[in-house]
Structure formats: C-alpha cells, structure tokens
Amino acid sequence: MKLIVTPQVKELGINVCMAVIRDANISNRNGALEKLKKETIGEIQTLDISNNQILEGYKELYDGVGIKGHKPPAEHLITLIKNNGRLPNINTVVDSYNLVSAETFLSIGAHDTAHIKGDIIFKITDGTEKYTPLFENNPIKVLAGEYACMDEDKIICRMDIKQCDETKITKETKEFMVYVQGNKYVEFDYLQKALQKVCDLIKEICGGTYEIISETPAP
C-alpha cells in the first residue's frame, strides 16, 4: 500500500504521514487506556484554543472549499471534554487516536485495510467520487473542488471531516492504516511525532506491530 499526496492537495498546505498496524487486539474498552484518558482530560480542559493556529489552519481549508463554520475534529473532541469531562468511548483504536488528536490539535484517522482497494491517495474531488458516510447505508454526492483521502474505488475520508462507512474500525479488524493530516501551519516533524505517538499508544494498548509508510511521489 502506497501513500500518495497529489500536488494540488499539497498546494493547499496539506501534509500527511501514515502507518499500517497489524495484529492488534481491538476491544471496546481497556482499563489502562481509560486511566490514561482520565489523567489527560484535566490537562485538555485547561487548554485555550481560541486562537490556536493549527485549528485555524483546518478552518481555512474548509472555508476554501465552501464549508464554513465547521469545527475541526480535534476542536470537536476538546469541546466535548470541556463540556462533559470525558472523551467518548468507541473502541481502543479510535479512543487512542482521539486522545492524541485532542492533545496535538491534529486530524487523525484509521481505516480497515481489508476494505481498502489499492493505494491511499489524497486528491481534489471532481464530483463523481463514491462516498458513503460513516454509519449510513447510501452514498451521497461530494462536490467538486473538495479534498479527500481515497483508495482506488471510493472516498475513505471526506477532507478530514468524516470517514466512509466501509472502512470503519471494529473488533474484527485485523489490519488497519492510521494517518495524521496537517495543514500549512503544521511542520512535518510535528506530524511525524504525532503519528509515532499514536502508533506507540495503540501498540501499548492493543499489541501488534506497525510499519511507517513513506510517501510515494505522485505520478
């Protein structure tokens, strides 16, 4: 599996790094992870995100494609923590990367490779792409001019806002890819350190092994 970021996406200031994780044991909850979440939540609740440059970078991307007023995933998580005093519980993989996302302000996602066809490519949409949002049964139309994380068959994440349903992580997932996507205000070294943190946390909680996938130049 290759990671390809097209020049048109790079022109938006988007940078990406990715890893593939194998043989992880995914469960609904994990005591060590729940303890870590509780320890970290107090720090996150004190964060001032009113003028956070990384979060503003994602909003500038959304504004550029006509989706104004949408919160970046990390800001949504931080708001939940501030309002409810906890992070949502999905499963041990999603909870792990959500925790790192809230700590780093970065957009992070994971997808079951059993339902990915071919390589991962970040490209600008032309409006003909197949996309079925998470927990929905029917595909919806995506506008031309958005950016998306895709495989050879479909959009697996629309911008960094919402992933597709087909590749969601479940307890039956045996192998998955995880990626961290930045913006023009994110140094690539910061992105790489966040990916490493996600992979190490998932390995600690779920076991398994991981492989960092270097970006392949676009053809």
FIKOLZA-1660 file (N, C-alpha, C; in steps of 0.1 Angstrom, whole numbers, plus 5000, padded with zeros to 4 digits):
% residues 219
   i   px   py   pz ch aa at
   1 5008 4988 5000  A  M  N
   1 5000 5000 5000  A  M CA
   1 5009 5013 5000  A  M  C
   2 5006 5021 4990  A  K  N
   2 5014 5034 4989  A  K CA
   2 5006 5045 4995  A  K  C
   3 5013 5056 4999  A  L  N
   3 5007 5069 5003  A  L CA
   3 5011 5079 4992  A  L  C
   4 5001 5085 4986  A  I  N
   4 5003 5095 4975  A  I CA
   4 4995 5107 4978  A  I  C
   5 5002 5119 4978  A  V  N
   5 4995 5132 4980  A  V CA
   5 4998 5140 4968  A  V  C
   6 4987 5143 4961  A  T  N
   6 4988 5150 4948  A  T CA
   6 4994 5164 4949  A  T  C
   7 5000 5169 4939  A  P  N
   7 5005 5183 4940  A  P CA
   7 4994 5193 4943  A  P  C
   8 4982 5191 4938  A  Q  N
   8 4971 5200 4940  A  Q CA
   8 4967 5201 4955  A  Q  C
   9 4968 5189 4962  A  V  N
   9 4965 5189 4976  A  V CA
   9 4976 5195 4984  A  V  C
  10 4988 5193 4980  A  K  N
  10 5000 5199 4987  A  K CA
  10 4999 5214 4985  A  K  C
  11 4994 5219 4974  A  E  N
  11 4993 5234 4972  A  E CA
  11 4984 5240 4983  A  E  C
  12 4975 5232 4988  A  L  N
  12 4966 5237 4999  A  L CA
  12 4973 5238 5012  A  L  C
  13 4985 5233 5013  A  G  N
  13 4993 5233 5025  A  G CA
  13 4991 5220 5033  A  G  C
  14 4984 5210 5027  A  I  N
  14 4982 5197 5034  A  I CA
  14 4994 5188 5034  A  I  C
  15 4997 5183 5045  A  N  N
  15 5008 5173 5046  A  N CA
  15 5003 5161 5054  A  N  C
  16 5008 5149 5051  A  V  N
  16 5002 5137 5056  A  V CA
  16 5013 5127 5059  A  V  C
  17 5012 5119 5070  A  C  N
  17 5021 5108 5072  A  C CA
  17 5012 5096 5077  A  C  C
  18 5016 5084 5075  A  M  N
  18 5008 5072 5076  A  M CA
  18 5016 5060 5081  A  M  C
  19 5009 5051 5087  A  A  N
  19 5015 5038 5091  A  A CA
  19 5004 5027 5090  A  A  C
  20 5009 5015 5088  A  V  N
  20 5000 5003 5088  A  V CA
  20 5002 4995 5101  A  V  C
  21 4992 4992 5108  A  I  N
  21 4992 4984 5120  A  I CA
  21 4986 4970 5118  A  I  C
  22 4993 4960 5123  A  R  N
  22 4989 4946 5121  A  R CA
  22 4988 4939 5134  A  R  C
  23 4978 4930 5135  A  D  N
  23 4977 4920 5146  A  D CA
  23 4974 4927 5159  A  D  C
  24 4967 4939 5159  A  A  N
  24 4963 4945 5171  A  A CA
  24 4950 4938 5176  A  A  C
  25 4949 4937 5189  A  N  N
  25 4937 4931 5195  A  N CA
  25 4928 4943 5200  A  N  C
  26 4918 4945 5192  A  I  N
  26 4909 4957 5194  A  I CA
  26 4897 4952 5203  A  I  C
  27 4894 4960 5213  A  S  N
  27 4883 4958 5222  A  S CA
  27 4875 4970 5224  A  S  C
  28 4864 4969 5231  A  N  N
  28 4855 4981 5234  A  N CA
  28 4862 4990 5244  A  N  C
  29 4868 4985 5254  A  R  N
  29 4874 4993 5264  A  R CA
  29 4887 4986 5269  A  R  C
  30 4896 4994 5276  A  N  N
  30 4908 4989 5281  A  N CA
  30 4911 4997 5294  A  N  C
  31 4913 4991 5305  A  G  N
  31 4915 4998 5318  A  G CA
  31 4926 5007 5318  A  G  C
  32 4938 5003 5312  A  A  N
  32 4949 5012 5311  A  A CA
  32 4947 5024 5303  A  A  C
  33 4939 5023 5292  A  L  N
  33 4936 5034 5283  A  L CA
  33 4926 5043 5290  A  L  C
  34 4917 5038 5297  A  E  N
  34 4907 5046 5304  A  E CA
  34 4914 5054 5315  A  E  C
  35 4924 5048 5322  A  K  N
  35 4931 5056 5332  A  K CA
  35 4939 5067 5326  A  K  C
  36 4945 5064 5314  A  L  N
  36 4953 5075 5307  A  L CA
  36 4944 5086 5303  A  L  C
  37 4932 5082 5298  A  K  N
  37 4922 5093 5293  A  K CA
  37 4919 5102 5305  A  K  C
  38 4916 5096 5317  A  K  N
  38 4912 5104 5328  A  K CA
  38 4924 5113 5333  A  K  C
  39 4936 5108 5332  A  E  N
  39 4948 5116 5336  A  E CA
  39 4950 5128 5326  A  E  C
  40 4947 5126 5314  A  T  N
  40 4950 5136 5303  A  T CA
  40 4938 5146 5302  A  T  C
  41 4926 5142 5306  A  I  N
  41 4915 5151 5304  A  I CA
  41 4916 5164 5312  A  I  C
  42 4922 5163 5324  A  G  N
  42 4924 5175 5332  A  G CA
  42 4932 5185 5325  A  G  C
  43 4943 5181 5318  A  E  N
  43 4952 5190 5311  A  E CA
  43 4944 5196 5299  A  E  C
  44 4937 5188 5292  A  I  N
  44 4930 5192 5280  A  I CA
  44 4919 5202 5283  A  I  C
  45 4912 5201 5295  A  Q  N
  45 4902 5210 5299  A  Q CA
  45 4907 5224 5301  A  Q  C
  46 4920 5225 5304  A  T  N
  46 4926 5239 5306  A  T CA
  46 4931 5245 5294  A  T  C
  47 4931 5238 5282  A  L  N
  47 4936 5244 5270  A  L CA
  47 4928 5256 5265  A  L  C
  48 4935 5266 5261  A  D  N
  48 4929 5278 5255  A  D CA
  48 4931 5276 5240  A  D  C
  49 4920 5273 5233  A  I  N
  49 4920 5271 5218  A  I CA
  49 4914 5282 5210  A  I  C
  50 4912 5294 5217  A  S  N
  50 4906 5305 5210  A  S CA
  50 4913 5310 5198  A  S  C
  51 4927 5309 5198  A  N  N
  51 4935 5314 5187  A  N CA
  51 4945 5304 5183  A  N  C
  52 4941 5291 5184  A  N  N
  52 4951 5281 5181  A  N CA
  52 4953 5280 5166  A  N  C
  53 4966 5282 5162  A  Q  N
  53 4969 5283 5148  A  Q CA
  53 4967 5270 5140  A  Q  C
  54 4969 5258 5146  A  I  N
  54 4967 5246 5139  A  I CA
  54 4952 5244 5136  A  I  C
  55 4943 5247 5146  A  L  N
  55 4929 5246 5144  A  L CA
  55 4924 5256 5133  A  L  C
  56 4930 5268 5134  A  E  N
  56 4926 5278 5124  A  E CA
  56 4930 5273 5110  A  E  C
  57 4941 5266 5109  A  G  N
  57 4945 5261 5096  A  G CA
  57 4935 5252 5089  A  G  C
  58 4929 5243 5097  A  Y  N
  58 4919 5234 5092  A  Y CA
  58 4906 5242 5088  A  Y  C
  59 4903 5252 5096  A  K  N
  59 4891 5260 5093  A  K CA
  59 4893 5268 5079  A  K  C
  60 4905 5272 5077  A  E  N
  60 4909 5279 5065  A  E CA
  60 4907 5270 5053  A  E  C
  61 4911 5257 5055  A  L  N
  61 4909 5247 5044  A  L CA
  61 4894 5245 5041  A  L  C
  62 4886 5244 5052  A  Y  N
  62 4871 5242 5050  A  Y CA
  62 4865 5254 5043  A  Y  C
  63 4869 5266 5048  A  D  N
  63 4864 5278 5042  A  D CA
  63 4867 5279 5027  A  D  C
  64 4879 5274 5023  A  G  N
  64 4884 5274 5009  A  G CA
  64 4875 5266 5000  A  G  C
  65 4869 5256 5005  A  V  N
  65 4860 5247 4997  A  V CA
  65 4845 5249 5000  A  V  C
  66 4842 5260 5007  A  G  N
  66 4828 5264 5009  A  G CA
  66 4821 5258 5021  A  G  C
  67 4829 5251 5030  A  I  N
  67 4823 5246 5042  A  I CA
  67 4826 5254 5054  A  I  C
  68 4819 5265 5056  A  K  N
  68 4822 5275 5066  A  K CA
  68 4816 5271 5079  A  K  C
  69 4823 5274 5090  A  G  N
  69 4818 5272 5103  A  G CA
  69 4819 5258 5109  A  G  C
  70 4826 5249 5102  A  H  N
  70 4827 5235 5107  A  H CA
  70 4839 5235 5116  A  H  C
  71 4837 5228 5127  A  K  N
  71 4848 5226 5137  A  K CA
  71 4858 5215 5132  A  K  C
  72 4871 5216 5133  A  P  N
  72 4880 5205 5131  A  P CA
  72 4878 5194 5141  A  P  C
  73 4881 5182 5137  A  P  N
  73 4878 5170 5146  A  P CA
  73 4884 5172 5160  A  P  C
  74 4897 5177 5161  A  A  N
  74 4903 5179 5174  A  A CA
  74 4896 5189 5182  A  A  C
  75 4891 5200 5176  A  E  N
  75 4884 5210 5184  A  E CA
  75 4870 5205 5189  A  E  C
  76 4864 5196 5180  A  H  N
  76 4852 5189 5185  A  H CA
  76 4854 5181 5197  A  H  C
  77 4865 5173 5197  A  L  N
  77 4869 5165 5208  A  L CA
  77 4872 5173 5221  A  L  C
  78 4880 5184 5219  A  I  N
  78 4883 5192 5230  A  I CA
  78 4871 5199 5236  A  I  C
  79 4861 5203 5228  A  T  N
  79 4849 5209 5233  A  T CA
  79 4841 5198 5241  A  T  C
  80 4840 5186 5236  A  L  N
  80 4833 5175 5243  A  L CA
  80 4839 5173 5257  A  L  C
  81 4853 5173 5257  A  I  N
  81 4860 5172 5270  A  I CA
  81 4857 5183 5280  A  I  C
  82 4857 5195 5274  A  K  N
  82 4854 5207 5283  A  K CA
  82 4840 5207 5288  A  K  C
  83 4831 5203 5280  A  N  N
  83 4816 5203 5283  A  N CA
  83 4812 5191 5292  A  N  C
  84 4818 5179 5289  A  N  N
  84 4814 5167 5296  A  N CA
  84 4824 5160 5305  A  N  C
  85 4836 5165 5305  A  G  N
  85 4846 5160 5313  A  G CA
  85 4851 5146 5309  A  G  C
  86 4849 5142 5297  A  R  N
  86 4853 5129 5292  A  R CA
  86 4854 5128 5277  A  R  C
  87 4862 5119 5273  A  L  N
  87 4862 5115 5258  A  L CA
  87 4852 5104 5255  A  L  C
  88 4846 5104 5244  A  P  N
  88 4837 5094 5240  A  P CA
  88 4844 5080 5239  A  P  C
  89 4837 5069 5243  A  N  N
  89 4843 5056 5242  A  N CA
  89 4837 5049 5229  A  N  C
  90 4846 5046 5219  A  I  N
  90 4842 5039 5207  A  I CA
  90 4848 5025 5207  A  I  C
  91 4861 5025 5206  A  N  N
  91 4869 5012 5208  A  N CA
  91 4884 5016 5211  A  N  C
  92 4892 5007 5214  A  T  N
  92 4905 5010 5219  A  T CA
  92 4914 5017 5208  A  T  C
  93 4912 5014 5195  A  V  N
  93 4919 5021 5185  A  V CA
  93 4914 5036 5183  A  V  C
  94 4901 5037 5181  A  V  N
  94 4896 5051 5179  A  V CA
  94 4898 5059 5192  A  V  C
  95 4896 5054 5204  A  D  N
  95 4899 5061 5216  A  D CA
  95 4913 5066 5217  A  D  C
  96 4923 5057 5213  A  S  N
  96 4937 5061 5213  A  S CA
  96 4940 5072 5204  A  S  C
  97 4935 5072 5192  A  Y  N
  97 4939 5083 5183  A  Y CA
  97 4931 5095 5186  A  Y  C
  98 4919 5094 5191  A  N  N
  98 4912 5106 5195  A  N CA
  98 4919 5113 5207  A  N  C
  99 4925 5105 5216  A  L  N
  99 4932 5112 5227  A  L CA
  99 4944 5119 5222  A  L  C
 100 4952 5114 5212  A  V  N
 100 4963 5121 5207  A  V CA
 100 4959 5133 5198  A  V  C
 101 4947 5131 5191  A  S  N
 101 4942 5142 5184  A  S CA
 101 4939 5154 5193  A  S  C
 102 4933 5152 5204  A  A  N
 102 4929 5163 5213  A  A CA
 102 4942 5169 5219  A  A  C
 103 4952 5161 5221  A  E  N
 103 4964 5166 5227  A  E CA
 103 4972 5174 5217  A  E  C
 104 4972 5171 5204  A  T  N
 104 4981 5177 5194  A  T CA
 104 4973 5187 5185  A  T  C
 105 4960 5187 5186  A  F  N
 105 4951 5195 5177  A  F CA
 105 4951 5190 5163  A  F  C
 106 4956 5178 5160  A  L  N
 106 4957 5173 5146  A  L CA
 106 4946 5164 5142  A  L  C
 107 4943 5164 5129  A  S  N
 107 4933 5154 5124  A  S CA
 107 4939 5141 5122  A  S  C
 108 4933 5130 5128  A  I  N
 108 4938 5117 5128  A  I CA
 108 4927 5107 5124  A  I  C
 109 4930 5098 5116  A  G  N
 109 4920 5088 5112  A  G CA
 109 4926 5074 5110  A  G  C
 110 4918 5064 5111  A  A  N
 110 4922 5050 5109  A  A CA
 110 4912 5043 5100  A  A  C
 111 4916 5033 5092  A  H  N
 111 4908 5026 5083  A  H CA
 111 4912 5012 5081  A  H  C
 112 4902 5003 5081  A  D  N
 112 4904 4989 5080  A  D CA
 112 4909 4985 5066  A  D  C
 113 4921 4980 5065  A  T  N
 113 4927 4978 5051  A  T CA
 113 4920 4966 5044  A  T  C
 114 4912 4958 5051  A  A  N
 114 4905 4947 5044  A  A CA
 114 4895 4953 5034  A  A  C
 115 4891 4965 5037  A  H  N
 115 4881 4972 5028  A  H CA
 115 4886 4984 5020  A  H  C
 116 4900 4984 5019  A  I  N
 116 4906 4994 5011  A  I CA
 116 4912 4987 4998  A  I  C
 117 4909 4993 4987  A  K  N
 117 4913 4988 4974  A  K CA
 117 4925 4996 4969  A  K  C
 118 4937 4990 4968  A  G  N
 118 4948 4996 4962  A  G CA
 118 4955 5006 4971  A  G  C
 119 4960 5017 4966  A  D  N
 119 4968 5027 4973  A  D CA
 119 4959 5038 4980  A  D  C
 120 4965 5045 4989  A  I  N
 120 4959 5057 4995  A  I CA
 120 4963 5069 4988  A  I  C
 121 4954 5077 4983  A  I  N
 121 4957 5089 4976  A  I CA
 121 4949 5101 4981  A  I  C
 122 4956 5112 4984  A  F  N
 122 4949 5125 4987  A  F CA
 122 4948 5133 4975  A  F  C
 123 4936 5136 4971  A  K  N
 123 4934 5143 4958  A  K CA
 123 4922 5153 4959  A  K  C
 124 4921 5161 4949  A  I  N
 124 4910 5171 4948  A  I CA
 124 4898 5163 4941  A  I  C
 125 4886 5164 4946  A  T  N
 125 4875 5157 4941  A  T CA
 125 4870 5164 4928  A  T  C
 126 4864 5156 4919  A  D  N
 126 4858 5161 4907  A  D CA
 126 4843 5160 4907  A  D  C
 127 4837 5155 4918  A  G  N
 127 4823 5154 4920  A  G CA
 127 4817 5140 4916  A  G  C
 128 4825 5131 4910  A  T  N
 128 4820 5118 4906  A  T CA
 128 4823 5107 4916  A  T  C
 129 4830 5110 4926  A  E  N
 129 4835 5100 4935  A  E CA
 129 4824 5093 4943  A  E  C
 130 4826 5081 4947  A  K  N
 130 4817 5073 4955  A  K CA
 130 4821 5076 4970  A  K  C
 131 4810 5079 4978  A  Y  N
 131 4813 5082 4992  A  Y CA
 131 4800 5079 5000  A  Y  C
 132 4801 5069 5009  A  T  N
 132 4791 5066 5019  A  T CA
 132 4795 5070 5033  A  T  C
 133 4789 5080 5039  A  P  N
 133 4794 5085 5052  A  P CA
 133 4793 5074 5063  A  P  C
 134 4801 5075 5073  A  L  N
 134 4801 5066 5084  A  L CA
 134 4787 5065 5090  A  L  C
 135 4783 5052 5092  A  F  N
 135 4770 5048 5098  A  F CA
 135 4758 5051 5089  A  F  C
 136 4761 5053 5076  A  E  N
 136 4750 5055 5067  A  E CA
 136 4750 5044 5057  A  E  C
 137 4739 5041 5050  A  N  N
 137 4738 5030 5041  A  N CA
 137 4739 5034 5026  A  N  C
 138 4736 5046 5024  A  N  N
 138 4735 5051 5010  A  N CA
 138 4746 5061 5007  A  N  C
 139 4752 5061 4995  A  P  N
 139 4762 5071 4991  A  P CA
 139 4756 5084 4989  A  P  C
 140 4764 5095 4991  A  I  N
 140 4760 5108 4989  A  I CA
 140 4769 5115 4979  A  I  C
 141 4764 5126 4973  A  K  N
 141 4773 5133 4963  A  K CA
 141 4783 5142 4970  A  K  C
 142 4795 5142 4965  A  V  N
 142 4805 5151 4970  A  V CA
 142 4808 5162 4960  A  V  C
 143 4809 5174 4964  A  L  N
 143 4811 5185 4954  A  L CA
 143 4825 5184 4948  A  L  C
 144 4826 5189 4936  A  A  N
 144 4839 5191 4930  A  A CA
 144 4847 5202 4937  A  A  C
 145 4860 5200 4939  A  G  N
 145 4869 5210 4945  A  G CA
 145 4872 5208 4959  A  G  C
 146 4866 5197 4965  A  E  N
 146 4869 5194 4979  A  E CA
 146 4882 5185 4979  A  E  C
 147 4888 5183 4990  A  Y  N
 147 4900 5174 4991  A  Y CA
 147 4895 5161 4998  A  Y  C
 148 4901 5150 4995  A  A  N
 148 4896 5137 5001  A  A CA
 148 4908 5127 5001  A  A  C
 149 4907 5119 5011  A  C  N
 149 4915 5107 5012  A  C CA
 149 4908 5095 5006  A  C  C
 150 4914 5089 4995  A  M  N
 150 4907 5079 4987  A  M CA
 150 4915 5067 4986  A  M  C
 151 4908 5056 4982  A  D  N
 151 4915 5044 4977  A  D CA
 151 4912 5044 4962  A  D  C
 152 4914 5033 4955  A  E  N
 152 4912 5033 4940  A  E CA
 152 4897 5032 4937  A  E  C
 153 4888 5030 4947  A  D  N
 153 4874 5028 4944  A  D CA
 153 4865 5039 4950  A  D  C
 154 4869 5046 4961  A  K  N
 154 4860 5054 4969  A  K CA
 154 4867 5064 4977  A  K  C
 155 4860 5074 4982  A  I  N
 155 4865 5083 4993  A  I CA
 155 4864 5075 5006  A  I  C
 156 4875 5075 5013  A  I  N
 156 4875 5068 5026  A  I CA
 156 4875 5079 5037  A  I  C
 157 4878 5091 5034  A  C  N
 157 4876 5102 5043  A  C CA
 157 4873 5115 5035  A  C  C
 158 4862 5121 5038  A  R  N
 158 4859 5134 5031  A  R CA
 158 4866 5145 5038  A  R  C
 159 4876 5151 5031  A  M  N
 159 4885 5161 5038  A  M CA
 159 4890 5154 5051  A  M  C
 160 4891 5161 5062  A  D  N
 160 4894 5154 5074  A  D CA
 160 4882 5155 5084  A  D  C
 161 4870 5156 5077  A  I  N
 161 4857 5158 5085  A  I CA
 161 4850 5145 5089  A  I  C
 162 4848 5136 5079  A  K  N
 162 4841 5124 5082  A  K CA
 162 4845 5112 5073  A  K  C
 163 4848 5101 5079  A  Q  N
 163 4852 5089 5071  A  Q CA
 163 4841 5082 5065  A  Q  C
 164 4843 5072 5056  A  C  N
 164 4833 5064 5050  A  C CA
 164 4829 5053 5059  A  C  C
 165 4818 5047 5056  A  D  N
 165 4813 5036 5065  A  D CA
 165 4821 5023 5063  A  D  C
 166 4825 5020 5050  A  E  N
 166 4831 5007 5047  A  E CA
 166 4843 5004 5055  A  E  C
 167 4851 5014 5058  A  T  N
 167 4865 5011 5064  A  T CA
 167 4865 5014 5079  A  T  C
 168 4854 5015 5085  A  K  N
 168 4854 5018 5100  A  K CA
 168 4861 5007 5107  A  K  C
 169 4868 5010 5119  A  I  N
 169 4875 5001 5127  A  I CA
 169 4865 4994 5136  A  I  C
 170 4865 4981 5137  A  T  N
 170 4857 4973 5146  A  T CA
 170 4866 4963 5153  A  T  C
 171 4860 4955 5162  A  K  N
 171 4867 4945 5170  A  K CA
 171 4872 4934 5160  A  K  C
 172 4866 4933 5149  A  E  N
 172 4870 4922 5139  A  E CA
 172 4882 4927 5130  A  E  C
 173 4885 4939 5131  A  T  N
 173 4896 4944 5122  A  T CA
 173 4909 4938 5126  A  T  C
 174 4916 4933 5115  A  K  N
 174 4929 4926 5117  A  K CA
 174 4941 4935 5113  A  K  C
 175 4939 4943 5104  A  E  N
 175 4950 4952 5099  A  E CA
 175 4943 4965 5095  A  E  C
 176 4950 4976 5099  A  F  N
 176 4944 4989 5095  A  F CA
 176 4955 4999 5093  A  F  C
 177 4952 5010 5086  A  M  N
 177 4961 5021 5084  A  M CA
 177 4957 5032 5093  A  M  C
 178 4966 5040 5098  A  V  N
 178 4963 5052 5105  A  V CA
 178 4972 5063 5099  A  V  C
 179 4965 5075 5098  A  Y  N
 179 4972 5086 5092  A  Y CA
 179 4970 5099 5100  A  Y  C
 180 4979 5108 5099  A  V  N
 180 4978 5121 5106  A  V CA
 180 4979 5132 5094  A  V  C
 181 4969 5141 5094  A  Q  N
 181 4969 5151 5083  A  Q CA
 181 4970 5165 5089  A  Q  C
 182 4980 5172 5084  A  G  N
 182 4982 5186 5089  A  G CA
 182 4977 5196 5079  A  G  C
 183 4981 5208 5081  A  N  N
 183 4978 5220 5072  A  N CA
 183 4990 5229 5072  A  N  C
 184 4989 5240 5066  A  K  N
 184 5000 5249 5063  A  K CA
 184 5007 5254 5075  A  K  C
 185 5001 5253 5087  A  Y  N
 185 5007 5257 5099  A  Y CA
 185 5014 5246 5107  A  Y  C
 186 5014 5234 5101  A  V  N
 186 5019 5222 5108  A  V CA
 186 5032 5218 5102  A  V  C
 187 5043 5218 5110  A  E  N
 187 5056 5213 5105  A  E CA
 187 5055 5198 5104  A  E  C
 188 5062 5192 5093  A  F  N
 188 5061 5178 5091  A  F CA
 188 5067 5170 5103  A  F  C
 189 5077 5175 5109  A  D  N
 189 5083 5169 5121  A  D CA
 189 5073 5167 5132  A  D  C
 190 5064 5177 5134  A  Y  N
 190 5053 5176 5144  A  Y CA
 190 5044 5166 5140  A  Y  C
 191 5040 5165 5127  A  L  N
 191 5031 5155 5122  A  L CA
 191 5037 5141 5125  A  L  C
 192 5050 5139 5122  A  Q  N
 192 5056 5126 5124  A  Q CA
 192 5056 5121 5138  A  Q  C
 193 5059 5131 5147  A  K  N
 193 5059 5128 5161  A  K CA
 193 5045 5124 5166  A  K  C
 194 5035 5130 5161  A  A  N
 194 5021 5127 5165  A  A CA
 194 5018 5112 5160  A  A  C
 195 5022 5109 5147  A  L  N
 195 5019 5096 5142  A  L CA
 195 5027 5085 5151  A  L  C
 196 5039 5088 5154  A  Q  N
 196 5047 5079 5163  A  Q CA
 196 5039 5077 5176  A  Q  C
 197 5034 5088 5182  A  K  N
 197 5027 5087 5195  A  K CA
 197 5015 5079 5194  A  K  C
 198 5007 5080 5183  A  V  N
 198 4995 5072 5180  A  V CA
 198 4999 5057 5179  A  V  C
 199 5009 5054 5171  A  C  N
 199 5013 5040 5169  A  C CA
 199 5018 5034 5182  A  C  C
 200 5026 5041 5189  A  D  N
 200 5031 5036 5202  A  D CA
 200 5020 5033 5212  A  D  C
 201 5010 5042 5212  A  L  N
 201 4999 5041 5222  A  L CA
 201 4990 5029 5218  A  L  C
 202 4987 5028 5205  A  I  N
 202 4979 5016 5201  A  I CA
 202 4987 5003 5203  A  I  C
 203 5000 5003 5201  A  K  N
 203 5007 4991 5203  A  K CA
 203 5007 4987 5218  A  K  C
 204 5009 4998 5227  A  E  N
 204 5008 4995 5241  A  E CA
 204 4995 4990 5246  A  E  C
 205 4984 4995 5240  A  I  N
 205 4971 4991 5245  A  I CA
 205 4966 4979 5238  A  I  C
 206 4968 4977 5225  A  C  N
 206 4962 4967 5217  A  C CA
 206 4972 4956 5212  A  C  C
 207 4985 4958 5214  A  G  N
 207 4995 4949 5209  A  G CA
 207 4997 4951 5194  A  G  C
 208 5003 4941 5188  A  G  N
 208 5005 4942 5173  A  G CA
 208 5018 4949 5170  A  G  C
 209 5020 4951 5157  A  T  N
 209 5032 4958 5152  A  T CA
 209 5028 4968 5142  A  T  C
 210 5037 4978 5139  A  Y  N
 210 5034 4988 5129  A  Y CA
 210 5045 4991 5120  A  Y  C
 211 5042 4996 5109  A  E  N
 211 5052 5000 5098  A  E CA
 211 5048 5014 5093  A  E  C
 212 5058 5023 5094  A  I  N
 212 5056 5036 5089  A  I CA
 212 5057 5036 5073  A  I  C
 213 5048 5041 5066  A  I  N
 213 5047 5041 5052  A  I CA
 213 5052 5055 5047  A  I  C
 214 5063 5055 5040  A  S  N
 214 5068 5067 5034  A  S CA
 214 5059 5072 5022  A  S  C
 215 5058 5085 5020  A  E  N
 215 5050 5090 5009  A  E CA
 215 5057 5086 4996  A  E  C
 216 5049 5082 4986  A  T  N
 216 5054 5079 4972  A  T CA
 216 5050 5092 4964  A  T  C
 217 5060 5097 4956  A  P  N
 217 5056 5108 4947  A  P CA
 217 5045 5105 4938  A  P  C
 218 5036 5115 4936  A  A  N
 218 5025 5113 4927  A  A CA
 218 5030 5112 4912  A  A  C
 219 5024 5103 4905  A  P  N
 219 5028 5100 4891  A  P CA
 219 5026 5113 4882  A  P  C
% end
